[in-house]
Amino acid sequence: MHRSTSGFSPRWLLRLAIAGLLGIGITLGLAPAAWAEDLNLTVRVQDEERNAIPDAAITVEGDDGYSAAGVTDGEGIALIPVPANSIVTVTLDEATVTQPVIEGNVREVSILSRDKTVIFRLGEGGGGGDGGSSITMERVLQLLFGGIVLSFIIALASLGLSLIFGTTGLTNFSHGELLTLGAFTALVLNTAGGLNIIIAAPIAIILSAALWGWGQNQVLWKPLRRKGTGLIAAMIVSIGLAITVRYLIVFFFGGAPKSFEQFAGQPPIDLGPIFVTPKELILSGIAIVVLIATVWWLKVSRLGKATRAVSDNPALASSSGVNVELVISAVWILGAGLAAYAGVFLGLTQNVVWTMGQYLLLTFFAAVVLGGLGTIGGAIVGSFVVGITVQLSTLLVPTELKTAAALFLMIILLLIRPQGLLGRRERVG
Amino acid sequence: MDFGFILSQSITQAIGVTAIIYCIAAIGLNVQFGYGGLLNFGQVGFVAIGAYSVGATVVKVGSSLWLGIIIGILLGIALALLLGIPTLRLRADYLAIVTIAASEIIRFASKSIDFLGGAQGVTGPIGADFYALNPFPESVDRIGFGDFSFTRIDMWLVITGWAIIALITLLTWALMRSPWGRVVKGIREDEDAVRSLGKNTYLFKLQVLILGGVFGSLAGMYSAVAKGAVQPDGFVPDFTFFLYVMLILGGTARVMGPLLGAAIFWFLLVFVEQTLKEGVSSGVISFITTTQIGPIRFILVGVGLMLLMIFRPQGILGDRKELMLDAR
């Protein structure tokens, strides 16, 4: 960031105070008073062809005398409320089903702060030998599809992260929270505002781009650049911002995951070898259009070209007549808007929870670093490498390690090719 | 509202076990970040390594705590080498991303290894060898006066903890005023200048990472002994970020910075929490509920970190000129 002598003025503090009060006021006004703290355990019962098995009896038992029961519906699903931060034992009553249960009818599940799903599969378990854990073509394709869907979410967020890094030099540790804020803005409009998510999502994206993107830059980063704050100091400020935003969300909305009112339990459709939900297809389709449009805008439009010029060399761009601050504002608006869409995407396909951005932040970094820090094509290529690695790695390593696999890949690549896949050598100092 | 109780609780926490754990780890971070200028965002990885070393050695293998401590130190060195050899040639922001990634890999991996107890971690009499040396007789119930007191076990833990802090602080102080320390500080200021004087800056940075990492590992061992448990989800990146808050609050690159920072951090955190709790339960504060008190603490931490970094990056003890904290 550039250096100059002017410091923080009282006017700036006033602006900060007003913006903060406004933000809190808006959120307080819209936030519903009570949120249920119980989580949902989804139990699915299927046969080997993934046909739903109805009328299977499920019992769930946990600590402190907690117990609950349910019966699967026509879609083979039973929804059972469970307490957060507990370990529960899920039992499928074998007398209520006609086929044996693969991998046993008792499962132990640790519930932390998110909804969980338990799948019981019925059948002889033949073919692959050890049932669900064998590598079949079907499983590879299913994971590959999941990986591509995840890649879109990562790409939408990483593109903004990379652009902000390129134009301002800021390694933004609060970029994950842009995603979370986008999802929660949509959630408030959807649940408290009563708008259908199809209407709420675009409004939330525009609001996020304005408030959390442009507003954040105006209130925080622009004054810091004027003040001449160093890049490392700015990085630490972004960590403080991330912590603040996360816990403000917990303060107002609680820690339990939430869903949008529409499309929450959409049943998957059978596409030959794989199962997909229509919402995943539609959201991915929009993501493709959004990503192409963004890249096209960067390549063709005047402001897009200016953005790339600033990324390349801010001083030279500035002296060639490019309005650097305008470019930075544009990049923040774009970055926050893209991240908000990623948040809505993730919220619709999984759920809306205060840690959703935090969990993904390192995969954004991995994607951006893999592709080459500050390059535009690199962020997208890196996102696909990371997203697909995360999902496919579960074929070989335990599920807990899937994010670790992508991080490991990033570290290995840094050793071999520090500039990233598409980066230029001189970028790394 | 009983302010005497709130105050004594806060002071007890400011010098208590949790503050000691963070303080030891923060001293390590001070060596790396404050003196060496290395942006280690994965200090919690070293803490995890230390905690699991003693936890697994005592509970899973059944060997002595002292062997666990030796293993912990060796693994701390090994992790520093593993991280440092490839990454210390990279730019500062790359080092930050790689170290935070490594600490997350350690956490995910420890959750999936059965030997380390999986997601439940290791629980057991990890500190038995240490507690056997407790000089306070079992007949003594609490030591201290009024609300301000510790149990005999806590007293023994606190005394040992502060002894460890005193030792490593003294070591840091001695090292940093030695010729070695001057080279390290020189690298932080201008690596190229030091290199042009014929110093192998890479080796110096590696040594700094090892020293700070071993301190981090010590913090983990102390935590495992004090809590009698090692839980993987305690080792989240926020742990490292809290260390930065303490370090910057106290004063980066100051020998007493992490001590002051950790004590004030925990004092304020507990003071705010207890005041709010008392306020809510006595009906003085009615606009929040008890479940909202937890988040408030963290909001204050986040806002505090931002304000400190913007308005007073040198903290309480620091020297602004020594610490410009600029790029590279």
Interface residues (C-beta under 8 A of the other chain):
Chain A: F8 S110 L112 G169 T171 L224 K227 T229 G230 L231 I232 A233 M235 I236 V237 I239 G240 L241 A242 I243 T244 V245 R246 Y247 L248 V250 F251 G254 L362 F365 A366 V369 L373 V397 P398 E400 L401 T403 A404 L407 F408 M410 I411 L414 L415 P418 V428 G429
Chain B: L39 P86 T87 L90 R91 A92 D93 Y94 A96 I97 V98 I100 A101 A102 E104 I105 F108 A109 K111 S112 A119 D233 D238 F241 Y244 V245 I248 T291 Q292 G294 P295 I296 F298 I299 V301 G302 V303 G304 L305 M306 L307 M309 I310 F311 P313 M324 L325 D326 A327 R328
